[in-house]
Amino acid sequence: MSNLTTLGKTAQTYTKDLGERVVWTFLTASAGVALASGPADMFHLSFWQGVGTAGIAAAGSLLKGLAARIVGDKNSASTAPGV
């Protein structure tokens, strides 16, 4: 019974962490597109604007992970409690 409880807690933690990462990646990538190409031109990216967008998303992910150490658990890159 103990293994089943541990498995349930692990799955719950994984689901919280994955959900948070998906939401933050979407928000960061959207901001990257807006910054790299401008809102009026965001459907016509050049190669380098696309690379810039990916770089902005990666930098945003790094900053979010660093900020999570302040807000959440010191040993996790998640801001969700208990992850």
N, C-alpha and C positions, 0 to 999 in steps of 0.2 A: 504493500500500500504506500509506503514511503517513496518508492521510485516513481509511482504514478503521480504523487503530489509534486515531486521535484520536476518531472517532465511537464506538468501543467504550468508550473511557475516559469520554467525555461521558455515554453511556447508563448506565454503571456509577455514575458520580457522581450523576446524576439519580435513579437508582433508590434509592441509599442515602439521599439527602436526602428524597425523597418518602416512603419507608418510615418514616424517623425522624419526619417531620412528622405522618404519619397516627397513629402510635403515641402521640406526645406530645399530639396534639389529643384523641384518645380518652381518655387518662388525665386530662387537664386538664378536659375537659367532664364526665367522670364525677365528678371532685372538685367541680366547680361545681354539679352537680345535688345532690350530697350536702350541700354548704354552703348552697345557696340555699333548699332545701325541707326538708332533713332526710331521713335515710335511710328513715324510716317512711312519709313522705308523698311520696316522689320520683316516683310515678306520677300525681300529681294536682297539677301545677304551675299556678299562676296566670300571667297574662300577665307581671306584674312579676317573678315568680320566674324565668320563662323568660328575660327580659331580663337579670336578675341573673346567671343561669347563663352567658349569652353573654359578659357582661362579665368574669366570673371566668375563663372560657376564654381570652378575649383577653389579660387580664392575665397569666395563666399562660404563654401563648405569648410574650409580651413578656419576661417574666422568664427563660424558657428560652433565648430568643435572646441576652439579655444574658449569661447564664451561659455560653453557648457560646463567647463571646469569651475567657473565662478558660480553658476546657477545650480548645477546638478551635482552628481557624485564626482568626486575628484578622479576616480578611476574609470570614468565613462565619458564618451564624447556625446552623450545624449542629455538633453535638458529635461526629459521625462523623468518624474520621480520613480525610484525603484528600478531603474535600468542601469 
